[in-house]
Amino acid sequence: MRILHTMLRVTNLERSLAFYTEVLGMKLLRTSENAEYKYTLAFVGFSDESEGAVLELTYNWGVDSYELGTAYGHIALEVDDVYAACELIRAKGGVISREPGPVKGGTTEIAFVRDPDNYAIELIQKKASYVQL
């Protein structure tokens, strides 16, 4: 078994696609439209679906708001440099909701950004790899 994708309902597909591709650097992998049930799907990710999990952005035609609820937490992305990633995201118009720095009670460097629908995305500093001798 493996995780295939996580689905997020979005209120403006073009705006969300711009955020995930232009701000976060994902690729648009595929789209599909269902006129009978009035929705459009767009799959985005850093690699092909055969290589890793991706995000499914679901736009239900005519829906302009959702309640995020209290069960949703965040999507986590590993980045090479959390400080540089935040500066790049900010420069591209992204919203940093928690500035980069150590996680409370630990040393892992994290930050949080918000997508256009206010979903939280955690950026986690990549840990150095250690070679065993």
N, CA, C and O atoms as CSV, one atom per row, in Angstrom:
chain,resi,resn,atom,element,x,y,z
A,1,MET,N,N,0.819,-1.183,0.000
A,1,MET,CA,C,0.000,0.000,0.000
A,1,MET,C,C,0.864,1.248,0.000
A,1,MET,O,O,1.999,1.234,0.476
A,2,ARG,N,N,0.312,2.326,-0.541
A,2,ARG,CA,C,0.984,3.616,-0.500
A,2,ARG,C,C,-0.054,4.726,-0.580
A,2,ARG,O,O,-1.156,4.516,-1.088
A,3,ILE,N,N,0.288,5.884,-0.088
A,3,ILE,CA,C,-0.597,7.032,-0.194
A,3,ILE,C,C,-0.536,7.553,-1.624
A,3,ILE,O,O,0.550,7.772,-2.162
A,4,LEU,N,N,-1.701,7.751,-2.242
A,4,LEU,CA,C,-1.761,8.259,-3.611
A,4,LEU,C,C,-1.895,9.772,-3.652
A,4,LEU,O,O,-1.110,10.458,-4.307
A,5,HIS,N,N,-2.900,10.288,-2.943
A,5,HIS,CA,C,-3.109,11.731,-2.954
A,5,HIS,C,C,-3.924,12.175,-1.749
A,5,HIS,O,O,-4.548,11.367,-1.060
A,6,THR,N,N,-3.900,13.475,-1.517
A,6,THR,CA,C,-4.754,14.133,-0.541
A,6,THR,C,C,-5.624,15.101,-1.317
A,6,THR,O,O,-5.127,15.832,-2.174
A,7,MET,N,N,-6.927,15.116,-1.026
A,7,MET,CA,C,-7.846,15.987,-1.743
A,7,MET,C,C,-8.173,17.211,-0.906
A,7,MET,O,O,-8.483,17.106,0.281
A,8,LEU,N,N,-8.099,18.380,-1.546
A,8,LEU,CA,C,-8.512,19.641,-0.935
A,8,LEU,C,C,-9.583,20.263,-1.819
A,8,LEU,O,O,-9.421,20.336,-3.037
A,9,ARG,N,N,-10.675,20.712,-1.210
A,9,ARG,CA,C,-11.697,21.449,-1.958
A,9,ARG,C,C,-11.262,22.909,-2.031
A,9,ARG,O,O,-10.922,23.519,-1.017
A,10,VAL,N,N,-11.278,23.454,-3.232
A,10,VAL,CA,C,-10.837,24.831,-3.437
A,10,VAL,C,C,-11.973,25.668,-4.014
A,10,VAL,O,O,-12.868,25.146,-4.680
A,11,THR,N,N,-11.927,26.970,-3.752
A,11,THR,CA,C,-13.015,27.846,-4.192
A,11,THR,C,C,-12.733,28.552,-5.513
A,11,THR,O,O,-13.650,29.089,-6.135
A,12,ASN,N,N,-11.472,28.558,-5.946
A,12,ASN,CA,C,-11.101,29.173,-7.213
A,12,ASN,C,C,-9.932,28.362,-7.761
A,12,ASN,O,O,-8.800,28.510,-7.300
A,13,LEU,N,N,-10.201,27.518,-8.729
A,13,LEU,CA,C,-9.192,26.583,-9.220
A,13,LEU,C,C,-7.978,27.298,-9.816
A,13,LEU,O,O,-6.842,26.899,-9.559
A,14,GLU,N,N,-8.201,28.335,-10.596
A,14,GLU,CA,C,-7.080,29.038,-11.214
A,14,GLU,C,C,-6.173,29.655,-10.155
A,14,GLU,O,O,-4.949,29.563,-10.255
A,15,ARG,N,N,-6.766,30.282,-9.140
A,15,ARG,CA,C,-5.982,30.895,-8.065
A,15,ARG,C,C,-5.189,29.834,-7.303
A,15,ARG,O,O,-4.017,30.041,-6.985
A,16,SER,N,N,-5.822,28.707,-7.011
A,16,SER,CA,C,-5.138,27.624,-6.296
A,16,SER,C,C,-4.034,27.012,-7.140
A,16,SER,O,O,-2.953,26.727,-6.626
A,17,LEU,N,N,-4.285,26.805,-8.420
A,17,LEU,CA,C,-3.244,26.274,-9.304
A,17,LEU,C,C,-2.050,27.227,-9.365
A,17,LEU,O,O,-0.902,26.784,-9.360
A,18,ALA,N,N,-2.314,28.519,-9.421
A,18,ALA,CA,C,-1.223,29.496,-9.437
A,18,ALA,C,C,-0.406,29.394,-8.154
A,18,ALA,O,O,0.823,29.434,-8.206
A,19,PHE,N,N,-1.060,29.263,-7.011
A,19,PHE,CA,C,-0.338,29.153,-5.739
A,19,PHE,C,C,0.525,27.899,-5.709
A,19,PHE,O,O,1.721,27.978,-5.430
A,20,TYR,N,N,-0.068,26.743,-5.994
A,20,TYR,CA,C,0.676,25.489,-5.852
A,20,TYR,C,C,1.767,25.332,-6.910
A,20,TYR,O,O,2.790,24.703,-6.643
A,21,THR,N,N,1.569,25.893,-8.107
A,21,THR,CA,C,2.594,25.751,-9.144
A,21,THR,C,C,3.593,26.905,-9.130
A,21,THR,O,O,4.800,26.664,-9.158
A,22,GLU,N,N,3.123,28.145,-9.087
A,22,GLU,CA,C,4.017,29.295,-9.179
A,22,GLU,C,C,4.676,29.652,-7.846
A,22,GLU,O,O,5.841,30.050,-7.824
A,23,VAL,N,N,3.948,29.515,-6.737
A,23,VAL,CA,C,4.497,29.892,-5.434
A,23,VAL,C,C,5.249,28.725,-4.795
A,23,VAL,O,O,6.372,28.899,-4.320
A,24,LEU,N,N,4.636,27.531,-4.781
A,24,LEU,CA,C,5.291,26.378,-4.152
A,24,LEU,C,C,6.129,25.542,-5.109
A,24,LEU,O,O,6.918,24.710,-4.660
A,25,GLY,N,N,5.982,25.739,-6.405
A,25,GLY,CA,C,6.833,25.048,-7.376
A,25,GLY,C,C,6.390,23.649,-7.778
A,25,GLY,O,O,7.181,22.895,-8.344
A,26,MET,N,N,5.139,23.289,-7.496
A,26,MET,CA,C,4.627,21.992,-7.942
A,26,MET,C,C,4.336,22.045,-9.433
A,26,MET,O,O,4.315,23.119,-10.035
A,27,LYS,N,N,4.114,20.880,-10.022
A,27,LYS,CA,C,3.745,20.775,-11.430
A,27,LYS,C,C,2.286,20.365,-11.527
A,27,LYS,O,O,1.803,19.564,-10.726
A,28,LEU,N,N,1.585,20.917,-12.512
A,28,LEU,CA,C,0.232,20.457,-12.819
A,28,LEU,C,C,0.382,19.139,-13.569
A,28,LEU,O,O,0.939,19.110,-14.666
A,29,LEU,N,N,-0.107,18.056,-12.988
A,29,LEU,CA,C,0.087,16.722,-13.556
A,29,LEU,C,C,-1.036,16.315,-14.496
A,29,LEU,O,O,-0.789,15.719,-15.544
A,30,ARG,N,N,-2.265,16.636,-14.125
A,30,ARG,CA,C,-3.409,16.310,-14.989
A,30,ARG,C,C,-4.655,16.992,-14.450
A,30,ARG,O,O,-4.719,17.372,-13.280
A,31,THR,N,N,-5.637,17.139,-15.318
A,31,THR,CA,C,-6.936,17.681,-14.928
A,31,THR,C,C,-8.033,16.821,-15.539
A,31,THR,O,O,-7.819,16.129,-16.534
A,32,SER,N,N,-9.207,16.876,-14.929
A,32,SER,CA,C,-10.388,16.241,-15.513
A,32,SER,C,C,-11.612,17.033,-15.089
A,32,SER,O,O,-11.623,17.674,-14.038
A,33,GLU,N,N,-12.632,16.978,-15.915
A,33,GLU,CA,C,-13.851,17.730,-15.665
A,33,GLU,C,C,-15.039,16.793,-15.756
A,33,GLU,O,O,-15.082,15.918,-16.621
A,34,ASN,N,N,-16.007,16.973,-14.864
A,34,ASN,CA,C,-17.222,16.170,-14.885
A,34,ASN,C,C,-18.415,17.125,-14.951
A,34,ASN,O,O,-18.863,17.654,-13.934
A,35,ALA,N,N,-18.917,17.335,-16.172
A,35,ALA,CA,C,-20.024,18.279,-16.384
A,35,ALA,C,C,-21.314,17.806,-15.723
A,35,ALA,O,O,-22.084,18.622,-15.217
A,36,GLU,N,N,-21.554,16.499,-15.724
A,36,GLU,CA,C,-22.792,15.977,-15.124
A,36,GLU,C,C,-22.877,16.304,-13.641
A,36,GLU,O,O,-23.933,16.707,-13.154
A,37,TYR,N,N,-21.770,16.135,-12.916
A,37,TYR,CA,C,-21.760,16.388,-11.473
A,37,TYR,C,C,-21.123,17.727,-11.104
A,37,TYR,O,O,-20.976,18.046,-9.924
A,38,LYS,N,N,-20.747,18.504,-12.111
A,38,LYS,CA,C,-20.293,19.883,-11.949
A,38,LYS,C,C,-19.075,20.041,-11.039
A,38,LYS,O,O,-19.120,20.748,-10.032
A,39,TYR,N,N,-17.998,19.374,-11.411
A,39,TYR,CA,C,-16.743,19.572,-10.694
A,39,TYR,C,C,-15.552,19.400,-11.633
A,39,TYR,O,O,-15.646,18.754,-12.677
A,40,THR,N,N,-14.443,19.989,-11.237
A,40,THR,CA,C,-13.179,19.865,-11.957
A,40,THR,C,C,-12.113,19.424,-10.967
A,40,THR,O,O,-12.059,19.914,-9.839
A,41,LEU,N,N,-11.267,18.496,-11.398
A,41,LEU,CA,C,-10.158,18.013,-10.585
A,41,LEU,C,C,-8.841,18.430,-11.238
A,41,LEU,O,O,-8.693,18.387,-12.460
A,42,ALA,N,N,-7.903,18.828,-10.404
A,42,ALA,CA,C,-6.546,19.119,-10.882
A,42,ALA,C,C,-5.583,18.453,-9.913
A,42,ALA,O,O,-5.686,18.637,-8.700
A,43,PHE,N,N,-4.656,17.687,-10.445
A,43,PHE,CA,C,-3.667,16.983,-9.625
A,43,PHE,C,C,-2.331,17.703,-9.774
A,43,PHE,O,O,-1.860,17.932,-10.888
A,44,VAL,N,N,-1.721,18.062,-8.632
A,44,VAL,CA,C,-0.437,18.756,-8.616
A,44,VAL,C,C,0.528,18.014,-7.703
A,44,VAL,O,O,0.116,17.350,-6.751
A,45,GLY,N,N,1.816,18.135,-8.004
A,45,GLY,CA,C,2.820,17.490,-7.162
A,45,GLY,C,C,4.221,17.867,-7.598
A,45,GLY,O,O,4.423,18.534,-8.613
A,46,PHE,N,N,5.190,17.421,-6.798
A,46,PHE,CA,C,6.595,17.672,-7.112
A,46,PHE,C,C,7.159,16.595,-8.030
A,46,PHE,O,O,8.202,16.788,-8.655
A,47,SER,N,N,6.470,15.467,-8.108
A,47,SER,CA,C,6.894,14.385,-8.998
A,47,SER,C,C,5.653,13.711,-9.553
A,47,SER,O,O,4.538,13.991,-9.114
A,48,ASP,N,N,5.842,12.841,-10.497
A,48,ASP,CA,C,4.744,12.100,-11.103
A,48,ASP,C,C,4.015,11.270,-10.054
A,48,ASP,O,O,4.608,10.866,-9.054
A,49,GLU,N,N,2.747,11.019,-10.279
A,49,GLU,CA,C,1.935,10.230,-9.345
A,49,GLU,C,C,2.488,8.827,-9.119
A,49,GLU,O,O,2.269,8.237,-8.060
A,50,SER,N,N,3.191,8.297,-10.091
A,50,SER,CA,C,3.773,6.964,-9.935
A,50,SER,C,C,4.959,6.973,-8.973
A,50,SER,O,O,5.375,5.919,-8.491
A,51,GLU,N,N,5.502,8.154,-8.693
A,51,GLU,CA,C,6.693,8.274,-7.859
A,51,GLU,C,C,6.429,8.757,-6.444
A,51,GLU,O,O,7.270,8.572,-5.565
A,52,GLY,N,N,5.272,9.375,-6.205
A,52,GLY,CA,C,4.996,9.899,-4.872
A,52,GLY,C,C,3.591,10.428,-4.746
A,52,GLY,O,O,2.857,10.523,-5.730
A,53,ALA,N,N,3.218,10.773,-3.530
A,53,ALA,CA,C,1.885,11.303,-3.266
A,53,ALA,C,C,1.741,12.703,-3.857
A,53,ALA,O,O,2.717,13.447,-3.954
A,54,VAL,N,N,0.520,13.054,-4.250
A,54,VAL,CA,C,0.226,14.349,-4.858
A,54,VAL,C,C,-1.013,14.948,-4.187
A,54,VAL,O,O,-1.640,14.317,-3.336
A,55,LEU,N,N,-1.349,16.164,-4.581
A,55,LEU,CA,C,-2.564,16.814,-4.105
A,55,LEU,C,C,-3.612,16.820,-5.210
A,55,LEU,O,O,-3.309,17.121,-6.364
A,56,GLU,N,N,-4.827,16.490,-4.850
A,56,GLU,CA,C,-5.971,16.608,-5.752
A,56,GLU,C,C,-6.729,17.855,-5.330
A,56,GLU,O,O,-7.272,17.914,-4.227
A,57,LEU,N,N,-6.767,18.854,-6.210
A,57,LEU,CA,C,-7.533,20.064,-5.952
A,57,LEU,C,C,-8.893,19.897,-6.612
A,57,LEU,O,O,-8.981,19.744,-7.830
A,58,THR,N,N,-9.950,19.927,-5.814
A,58,THR,CA,C,-11.308,19.709,-6.313
A,58,THR,C,C,-12.077,21.019,-6.296
A,58,THR,O,O,-12.261,21.634,-5.245
A,59,TYR,N,N,-12.522,21.435,-7.467
A,59,TYR,CA,C,-13.364,22.631,-7.565
A,59,TYR,C,C,-14.780,22.186,-7.895
A,59,TYR,O,O,-15.038,21.676,-8.985
A,60,ASN,N,N,-15.696,22.379,-6.955
A,60,ASN,CA,C,-17.117,22.123,-7.174
A,60,ASN,C,C,-17.712,23.415,-7.726
A,60,ASN,O,O,-17.742,24.438,-7.042
A,61,TRP,N,N,-18.183,23.354,-8.964
A,61,TRP,CA,C,-18.623,24.542,-9.678
A,61,TRP,C,C,-19.635,25.340,-8.849
A,61,TRP,O,O,-20.610,24.790,-8.337
A,62,GLY,N,N,-19.385,26.627,-8.732
A,62,GLY,CA,C,-20.308,27.526,-8.056
A,62,GLY,C,C,-20.157,27.607,-6.552
A,62,GLY,O,O,-20.842,28.409,-5.917
A,63,VAL,N,N,-19.280,26.801,-5.954
A,63,VAL,CA,C,-19.080,26.842,-4.498
A,63,VAL,C,C,-17.955,27.833,-4.210
A,63,VAL,O,O,-16.843,27.688,-4.718
A,64,ASP,N,N,-18.258,28.848,-3.385
A,64,ASP,CA,C,-17.249,29.874,-3.135
A,64,ASP,C,C,-16.761,29.935,-1.694
A,64,ASP,O,O,-16.024,30.852,-1.332
A,65,SER,N,N,-17.164,28.965,-0.861
A,65,SER,CA,C,-16.609,28.907,0.498
A,65,SER,C,C,-16.826,27.523,1.094
A,65,SER,O,O,-17.761,26.808,0.732
A,66,TYR,N,N,-15.946,27.169,2.010
A,66,TYR,CA,C,-16.016,25.909,2.749
A,66,TYR,C,C,-15.678,26.185,4.198
A,66,TYR,O,O,-14.967,27.145,4.498
A,67,GLU,N,N,-16.173,25.362,5.093
A,67,GLU,CA,C,-15.763,25.388,6.489
A,67,GLU,C,C,-14.610,24.403,6.595
A,67,GLU,O,O,-14.761,23.229,6.257
A,68,LEU,N,N,-13.458,24.874,7.064
A,68,LEU,CA,C,-12.299,23.990,7.141
A,68,LEU,C,C,-12.419,22.979,8.273
A,68,LEU,O,O,-11.817,21.907,8.200
A,69,GLY,N,N,-13.173,23.288,9.304
A,69,GLY,CA,C,-13.354,22.345,10.400
A,69,GLY,C,C,-12.172,22.340,11.352
A,69,GLY,O,O,-11.150,22.978,11.098
A,70,THR,N,N,-12.320,21.622,12.434
A,70,THR,CA,C,-11.262,21.584,13.439
A,70,THR,C,C,-10.418,20.312,13.360
A,70,THR,O,O,-9.436,20.183,14.090
A,71,ALA,N,N,-10.780,19.383,12.496
A,71,ALA,CA,C,-10.019,18.140,12.387
A,71,ALA,C,C,-8.815,18.280,11.457
A,71,ALA,O,O,-7.819,17.579,11.632
A,72,TYR,N,N,-8.894,19.164,10.486
A,72,TYR,CA,C,-7.794,19.349,9.541
A,72,TYR,C,C,-6.608,19.973,10.257
A,72,TYR,O,O,-6.767,20.906,11.044
A,73,GLY,N,N,-5.435,19.460,9.985
A,73,GLY,CA,C,-4.216,20.012,10.566
A,73,GLY,C,C,-3.436,20.788,9.527
A,73,GLY,O,O,-3.574,22.006,9.421
A,74,HIS,N,N,-2.611,20.083,8.754
A,74,HIS,CA,C,-1.792,20.734,7.743
A,74,HIS,C,C,-1.201,19.693,6.801
A,74,HIS,O,O,-1.254,18.489,7.052
A,75,ILE,N,N,-0.645,20.193,5.725
A,75,ILE,CA,C,0.157,19.402,4.800
A,75,ILE,C,C,1.600,19.771,5.095
A,75,ILE,O,O,1.897,20.955,5.261
A,76,ALA,N,N,2.503,18.813,5.165
A,76,ALA,CA,C,3.907,19.083,5.466
A,76,ALA,C,C,4.767,18.881,4.220
A,76,ALA,O,O,4.633,17.887,3.507
A,77,LEU,N,N,5.645,19.841,3.979
A,77,LEU,CA,C,6.586,19.767,2.867
A,77,LEU,C,C,8.007,19.926,3.397
A,77,LEU,O,O,8.279,20.813,4.207
A,78,GLU,N,N,8.906,19.068,2.940
A,78,GLU,CA,C,10.315,19.200,3.300
A,78,GLU,C,C,10.963,20.206,2.349
A,78,GLU,O,O,10.747,20.157,1.138
A,79,VAL,N,N,11.759,21.120,2.910
A,79,VAL,CA,C,12.470,22.110,2.106
A,79,VAL,C,C,13.953,22.098,2.476
A,79,VAL,O,O,14.314,21.766,3.606
A,80,ASP,N,N,14.802,22.458,1.527
A,80,ASP,CA,C,16.244,22.488,1.787
A,80,ASP,C,C,16.618,23.583,2.777
A,80,ASP,O,O,17.488,23.388,3.626
A,81,ASP,N,N,15.956,24.744,2.667
A,81,ASP,CA,C,16.267,25.893,3.522
A,81,ASP,C,C,14.954,26.601,3.836
A,81,ASP,O,O,14.410,27.303,2.983
A,82,VAL,N,N,14.442,26.424,5.049
A,82,VAL,CA,C,13.133,26.966,5.420
A,82,VAL,C,C,13.112,28.489,5.368
A,82,VAL,O,O,12.086,29.076,5.023
A,83,TYR,N,N,14.218,29.136,5.702
A,83,TYR,CA,C,14.291,30.601,5.671
A,83,TYR,C,C,14.235,31.114,4.227
A,83,TYR,O,O,13.491,32.047,3.926
A,84,ALA,N,N,15.016,30.507,3.348
A,84,ALA,CA,C,15.017,30.905,1.936
A,84,ALA,C,C,13.673,30.591,1.286
A,84,ALA,O,O,13.186,31.368,0.464
A,85,ALA,N,N,13.068,29.454,1.650
A,85,ALA,CA,C,11.758,29.092,1.093
A,85,ALA,C,C,10.711,30.135,1.461
A,85,ALA,O,O,9.895,30.519,0.623
A,86,CYS,N,N,10.730,30.594,2.704
A,86,CYS,CA,C,9.762,31.611,3.136
A,86,CYS,C,C,9.964,32.921,2.401
A,86,CYS,O,O,8.994,33.577,2.023
A,87,GLU,N,N,11.223,33.311,2.192
A,87,GLU,CA,C,11.488,34.552,1.464
A,87,GLU,C,C,10.991,34.453,0.027
A,87,GLU,O,O,10.414,35.406,-0.497
A,88,LEU,N,N,11.209,33.313,-0.609
A,88,LEU,CA,C,10.752,33.112,-1.980
A,88,LEU,C,C,9.223,33.106,-2.039
A,88,LEU,O,O,8.635,33.737,-2.917
A,89,ILE,N,N,8.587,32.407,-1.121
A,89,ILE,CA,C,7.121,32.357,-1.078
A,89,ILE,C,C,6.555,33.759,-0.853
A,89,ILE,O,O,5.594,34.154,-1.513
A,90,ARG,N,N,7.148,34.508,0.073
A,90,ARG,CA,C,6.702,35.871,0.346
A,90,ARG,C,C,6.869,36.751,-0.894
A,90,ARG,O,O,5.983,37.540,-1.221
A,91,ALA,N,N,7.996,36.615,-1.576
A,91,ALA,CA,C,8.266,37.409,-2.780
A,91,ALA,C,C,7.266,37.110,-3.890
A,91,ALA,O,O,6.977,37.971,-4.721
A,92,LYS,N,N,6.740,35.891,-3.901
A,92,LYS,CA,C,5.763,35.499,-4.921
A,92,LYS,C,C,4.331,35.749,-4.470
A,92,LYS,O,O,3.387,35.325,-5.137
A,93,GLY,N,N,4.160,36.441,-3.333
A,93,GLY,CA,C,2.819,36.803,-2.880
A,93,GLY,C,C,2.190,35.837,-1.903
A,93,GLY,O,O,1.028,36.008,-1.533
A,94,GLY,N,N,2.931,34.817,-1.470
A,94,GLY,CA,C,2.392,33.853,-0.504
A,94,GLY,C,C,2.336,34.439,0.897
A,94,GLY,O,O,3.048,35.392,1.213
A,95,VAL,N,N,1.484,33.861,1.730
A,95,VAL,CA,C,1.277,34.327,3.091
A,95,VAL,C,C,2.008,33.410,4.068
A,95,VAL,O,O,1.730,32.212,4.127
A,96,ILE,N,N,2.941,33.972,4.833
A,96,ILE,CA,C,3.647,33.234,5.877
A,96,ILE,C,C,2.854,33.449,7.163
A,96,ILE,O,O,2.747,34.576,7.647
A,97,SER,N,N,2.302,32.378,7.714
A,97,SER,CA,C,1.486,32.514,8.928
A,97,SER,C,C,2.280,32.222,10.194
A,97,SER,O,O,1.839,32.568,11.290
A,98,ARG,N,N,3.446,31.589,10.060
A,98,ARG,CA,C,4.369,31.381,11.183
A,98,ARG,C,C,5.767,31.500,10.620
A,98,ARG,O,O,6.183,30.698,9.784
A,99,GLU,N,N,6.480,32.492,11.077
A,99,GLU,CA,C,7.834,32.725,10.580
A,99,GLU,C,C,8.726,31.527,10.886
A,99,GLU,O,O,8.467,30.797,11.843
A,100,PRO,N,N,9.779,31.310,10.086
A,100,PRO,CA,C,10.665,30.179,10.320
A,100,PRO,C,C,11.393,30.275,11.647
A,100,PRO,O,O,11.758,31.358,12.107
A,101,GLY,N,N,11.592,29.121,12.244
A,101,GLY,CA,C,12.313,29.030,13.506
A,101,GLY,C,C,12.131,27.650,14.092
A,101,GLY,O,O,11.413,26.824,13.527
A,102,PRO,N,N,12.767,27.390,15.212
A,102,PRO,CA,C,12.672,26.062,15.824
A,102,PRO,C,C,11.259,25.771,16.318
A,102,PRO,O,O,10.549,26.664,16.782
A,103,VAL,N,N,10.870,24.514,16.210
A,103,VAL,CA,C,9.589,24.070,16.751
A,103,VAL,C,C,9.654,24.203,18.276
A,103,VAL,O,O,10.714,24.017,18.873
A,104,LYS,N,N,8.535,24.519,18.890
A,104,LYS,CA,C,8.520,24.669,20.347
A,104,LYS,C,C,9.005,23.380,21.010
A,104,LYS,O,O,8.514,22.291,20.714
A,105,GLY,N,N,9.977,23.525,21.912
A,105,GLY,CA,C,10.496,22.368,22.633
A,105,GLY,C,C,11.441,21.493,21.836
A,105,GLY,O,O,11.777,20.391,22.272
A,106,GLY,N,N,11.880,21.967,20.663
A,106,GLY,CA,C,12.764,21.138,19.846
A,106,GLY,C,C,13.740,21.976,19.043
A,106,GLY,O,O,13.889,23.176,19.272
A,107,THR,N,N,14.397,21.329,18.105
A,107,THR,CA,C,15.393,22.020,17.287
A,107,THR,C,C,15.047,22.026,15.809
A,107,THR,O,O,15.687,22.736,15.034
A,108,THR,N,N,14.048,21.250,15.398
A,108,THR,CA,C,13.659,21.211,13.997
A,108,THR,C,C,13.152,22.592,13.574
A,108,THR,O,O,12.319,23.191,14.255
A,109,GLU,N,N,13.659,23.085,12.455
A,109,GLU,CA,C,13.259,24.394,11.937
A,109,GLU,C,C,12.015,24.222,11.065
A,109,GLU,O,O,12.003,23.420,10.130
A,110,ILE,N,N,10.968,24.990,11.388
A,110,ILE,CA,C,9.717,24.913,10.644
A,110,ILE,C,C,9.188,26.314,10.362
A,110,ILE,O,O,9.661,27.300,10.926
A,111,ALA,N,N,8.206,26.376,9.483
A,111,ALA,CA,C,7.431,27.582,9.217
A,111,ALA,C,C,6.074,27.121,8.703
A,111,ALA,O,O,5.912,25.957,8.337
A,112,PHE,N,N,5.113,28.010,8.674
A,112,PHE,CA,C,3.802,27.708,8.111
A,112,PHE,C,C,3.414,28.771,7.101
A,112,PHE,O,O,3.669,29.959,7.301
A,113,VAL,N,N,2.796,28.333,6.016
A,113,VAL,CA,C,2.223,29.226,5.015
A,113,VAL,C,C,0.752,28.854,4.853
A,113,VAL,O,O,0.323,27.776,5.265
A,114,ARG,N,N,-0.004,29.752,4.254
A,114,ARG,CA,C,-1.431,29.521,3.990
A,114,ARG,C,C,-1.677,29.592,2.495
A,114,ARG,O,O,-1.149,30.465,1.807
A,115,ASP,N,N,-2.492,28.655,1.997
A,115,ASP,CA,C,-2.849,28.695,0.585
A,115,ASP,C,C,-4.032,29.648,0.412
A,115,ASP,O,O,-4.533,30.175,1.406
A,116,PRO,N,N,-4.498,29.887,-0.827
A,116,PRO,CA,C,-5.580,30.844,-1.042
A,116,PRO,C,C,-6.889,30.509,-0.315
A,116,PRO,O,O,-7.693,31.406,-0.063
A,117,ASP,N,N,-7.114,29.244,0.022
A,117,ASP,CA,C,-8.315,28.854,0.761
A,117,ASP,C,C,-8.054,28.743,2.255
A,117,ASP,O,O,-8.895,28.246,3.003
A,118,ASN,N,N,-6.892,29.206,2.685
A,118,ASN,CA,C,-6.496,29.256,4.095
A,118,ASN,C,C,-6.065,27.907,4.667
A,118,ASN,O,O,-5.992,27.758,5.887
A,119,TYR,N,N,-5.780,26.925,3.816
A,119,TYR,CA,C,-5.238,25.660,4.298
A,119,TYR,C,C,-3.807,25.887,4.782
A,119,TYR,O,O,-3.044,26.625,4.158
A,120,ALA,N,N,-3.451,25.251,5.889
A,120,ALA,CA,C,-2.107,25.380,6.450
A,120,ALA,C,C,-1.151,24.404,5.773
A,120,ALA,O,O,-1.484,23.243,5.534
A,121,ILE,N,N,0.046,24.903,5.470
A,121,ILE,CA,C,1.104,24.088,4.898
A,121,ILE,C,C,2.354,24.314,5.741
A,121,ILE,O,O,2.841,25.439,5.858
A,122,GLU,N,N,2.862,23.242,6.324
A,122,GLU,CA,C,4.061,23.328,7.146
A,122,GLU,C,C,5.286,23.088,6.280
A,122,GLU,O,O,5.325,22.141,5.494
A,123,LEU,N,N,6.277,23.940,6.427
A,123,LEU,CA,C,7.568,23.760,5.768
A,123,LEU,C,C,8.542,23.264,6.821
A,123,LEU,O,O,8.704,23.898,7.863
A,124,ILE,N,N,9.186,22.151,6.564
A,124,ILE,CA,C,10.114,21.545,7.518
A,124,ILE,C,C,11.504,21.504,6.905
A,124,ILE,O,O,11.704,20.979,5.810
A,125,GLN,N,N,12.457,22.070,7.631
A,125,GLN,CA,C,13.858,22.088,7.193
A,125,GLN,C,C,14.365,20.660,7.024
A,125,GLN,O,O,14.226,19.835,7.926
A,126,LYS,N,N,14.948,20.376,5.874
A,126,LYS,CA,C,15.525,19.060,5.603
A,126,LYS,C,C,16.666,18.792,6.575
A,126,LYS,O,O,17.518,19.652,6.801
A,127,LYS,N,N,16.673,17.611,7.137
A,127,LYS,CA,C,17.737,17.203,8.060
A,127,LYS,C,C,18.945,16.731,7.250
A,127,LYS,O,O,18.795,16.172,6.164
A,128,ALA,N,N,20.115,16.957,7.779
A,128,ALA,CA,C,21.342,16.498,7.138
A,128,ALA,C,C,21.373,14.973,7.157
A,128,ALA,O,O,20.993,14.339,8.142
A,129,SER,N,N,21.829,14.403,6.057
A,129,SER,CA,C,21.983,12.954,5.984
A,129,SER,C,C,23.314,12.554,6.605
A,129,SER,O,O,24.320,13.246,6.447
A,130,TYR,N,N,23.308,11.462,7.292
A,130,TYR,CA,C,24.531,10.960,7.915
A,130,TYR,C,C,24.923,9.648,7.258
A,130,TYR,O,O,24.082,8.778,7.033
A,131,VAL,N,N,26.189,9.516,6.956
A,131,VAL,CA,C,26.717,8.300,6.356
A,131,VAL,C,C,27.339,7.467,7.461
A,131,VAL,O,O,28.186,7.946,8.215
A,132,GLN,N,N,26.909,6.201,7.550
A,132,GLN,CA,C,27.505,5.312,8.548
A,132,GLN,C,C,28.786,4.728,7.977
A,132,GLN,O,O,28.846,4.351,6.807
A,133,LEU,N,N,29.799,4.660,8.812
A,133,LEU,CA,C,31.087,4.096,8.380
A,133,LEU,C,C,31.215,2.675,8.855
A,133,LEU,O,O,32.227,2.025,8.594
